[in-house]
Amino acid sequence: MASHTDGENSDLDAALMAVTPIDGRYRARSIALRSYFSEFALIRYRLRVEVEWYLSLAQNRIFESLASTDAAVAGRLRSIYQNFSIEDARRVKALEAETNHDVKAVEYFMKERIAALAPRLPVEIVHFACTSEDINNIAYALILKEFSERALIPQIERAIAAIAAPAHRYKTLAMLARTHGQEASPTTLGKELAIFAARLERQLGQLKRQEYLGKFNGAVGNFNAHHFAAPAVDWLEHSRRFVESLGLKWNPLTTQIESHDFIAEMFATVARIDTILLGFCRDMWAYISIGYFKQKAVKGETGSSVMPHKVNPIDFENCEGNLGLANSIFDHLGAKLPISRWQRDLTDSTALRSVGTAFGHVVVALAALMSGMARAEVNEHRIAQDFDAEQSWEVVAEAIQTLMRRHGLPHPYETLKELTRGRPVTRKLVEEFIDALPLDETAREQLRALSPRTYVGLAAELVDRYAPKADSERSDSGRSGDSE
């Protein structure tokens, strides 16, 4: 009898021997993708399409041989894919080895199962009038739709919440902005985080509205075989009802393949989400580097193989690296999949098998992001130091020259440029300048009350009004630390 340790060693061995890091180093983070993008999952989804098509034909009176397909029989047929096992998958692969055709192997397997579960039903109605792409395009559409709804969107929502929570918490925490890497007019930490949360929420809304198209119209998209074999059936309506019954949008005009435009649209949306997150990771990396964020040290963890003091921002670096890999695949697939020679070629089929790799990198990146956010702590003391420095008052020059404009004083911009550009600007220098301005006392008092720490405009109100609301759900996913 195998021990628990044997099972753990087997998993470790599989990870060590994996070709890609998705199934190797990051196996724990990407394991949920097996339900959607593994070979096993693809076979199961294909079987689901075959079974549901068979059952849809049973609802049409012209197929008298299927008349005995009642609810109980339908349940047994659906069990073919609902209870699909690894042993079943091995049988399909054995059939594929004989036929050298992956979809034909699924058809033959289904015929075997029907013969065993419902021997009175005609097995030759399986795959009726179908081309392989009728099965494949629906299977992939269902995979993408269900993965997005059940796994991807919830992960992105958790990431948004992880960014939105500190955005609200630190909406009033003033910090110096940095435009072109230089100290600029003050902002608040919360407002800067809120920008990323809002951008992500907008793109997530587009992902949630994504259409998933499917076609079921035969070898070249004209219902040739359908119409020839059963001209009395309204195949357009039958096809539409079948595709829509699976939760997909029917595409009536295609070649042998569904055109994949919707897949390219989805990948573009996910790539935009990735790009926003990549920018966020770079900003967090930079904030950590100047001390605006500290990182919690993990007991026993090593940050550097030679410098024992280091706590590196590896989660944000890991996230950035994986997002870049994901987008490189999405970019290729988005450009390749909508193009096919004439009525079809096979390049889309082999390319689609890399979809799971792309999403694998996204899932790994999101897990790293959550880990990084869980470790990052705002260093309010360090942020305040930039305001406490005596020579940091040049950042209020914008405010002074704008008030001067309001009161009609001559050459306000040029005057402040002469005062502040390329020289240390102290509070005393600013106060002396204010005292010399030809302004009434009310305006002068307004300027005297000005300071870098309070000159943050409507930052807090912007967060309150427009930042996504943060919920309490935080996911501290397992980490796989990379060395320096």
Steps between C-alpha positions, in 0.01 A plus 500: 500500500643838398565742783406868517869580466516296179221715356679820596822373343312407185361854471845645565656270243239603243572866573874447475466325163249747350610685188317825576498687834120507491491124565828499687619775730158669515299178507323585826384836368378375166344166594144633457568548129496124450122508512497718189820479297638151549467234231266320738278807527490555125387141443230540765374824344494337157296213641262750654440656158452161333253387766301822498482501119374142506235596755398804296433270204281283722270799544430509128217272387673410177750286692257224597779269610573745785141517621572281802747755640308600812632693801649190660685404182616860453641491852695185421637656184606816682681285752743416219659843539386585852669190642789498254803336662869472434441139392246629246756750374753222457249311286444806282875538453525132406234554235686809380815292464304273264324772301763776516207739550417651838133589434426172323632322809247692712222395262598133519527515879152648523361226281653241733347667804155532341509132406568422865263750664208513255534209255169573329618837375657530152873562535541619142304817579801601711688779322210539254592748222789630710843610401769490766491876531132491595614315809824689556374856470218439747735321738751786501227762533364318806850460644577870466159609629496273803865560587443873481183497710605243758874561541645802323244767585491411872881520513502839332227620737716396796794687351290814458380469859859460620591829331178683586523423873818705561375760252212578734705457814768747389286741300619793713863394542692773318807406302714673243407406147780430258457601140794412273655352815524846657318633804173661392177636647380291794237231470379230737610140504138384501410697190795360306398144591137580417598583142617143442194349669265711287684418177486130580131514589418660164683231306345231717158634403592446136615147575170429676311622192706283265299302245594138437405390150430154367417350164345165412457491123709222350805461283498840326236682699204449264315211671563297184472157659221605736279631224571212264426230758199668663370789286179529702688618811555871557870456562568868548258515789615165638864611493417833663302338781774245561782754523297735718393214729867471596517867600681612186415749225418338165717595203309412179761610244828308511731283296586158640623679812349763722700811414653542849446875504341477843803311631728778374269753669518313829877467485534873428292581807701267721821643355385852596433377854847346501654826379332701777617248758849504354512877542374463856774248581767735367364788708487284812855384432610864476308602815667215687840606369462853646353369824137606460407137561670250727474124454425257777788262553409132487670282758754270338483675164818607321494818296848474355749215478779731619341813656312384811327833566293504182123462474450520126172596327496164323121465493457815293793399281351152456165652411654737246700225333205264466270772370752578227514135398121473497461807281757381250289186447172695495644740243597215270173311541292814456675573170511140377166343589268725293698412184446171316580399145181473294241285678751378761850389581635329810712784641223613736467152648860473613509865612193459721680236703721778640207693646542324832866600513408867459235487769736297716740793507211734584388283791857472631538877471177569688604267780836677525325837507278394789802371689684825439208711617463290813867566587512870412459746787472875457794684658328823607813627674707474181228668291480785752877554488471641149272772637706560811809584301572872521576527130184351348281803458545535125204264460258776605616728219207382291255617766660842545520586131144382442368726778704785356328443164161515669586838651641640178863533602746530209715211378413254780648191332820672400536653846468163675728337246766757584446442872501119508662337197831331563552628854414394857161636602441534873191593694666828598566589137136434411370702794719798410375480142137491616551800727628702205203427275254788434198303628227575750531345844243228429697369203827532689362299793383233255856473371649501851283199590637312200744213558618200298324265742155659459516586130322187377189642336196272486694176518299353788169595341606338172566174685167518684302567185671299231723227643362145502370396838729263681361186658662309781598197293874469470678198357850434629590242238790260539833639389783359297792732567749584228857583593659827400 
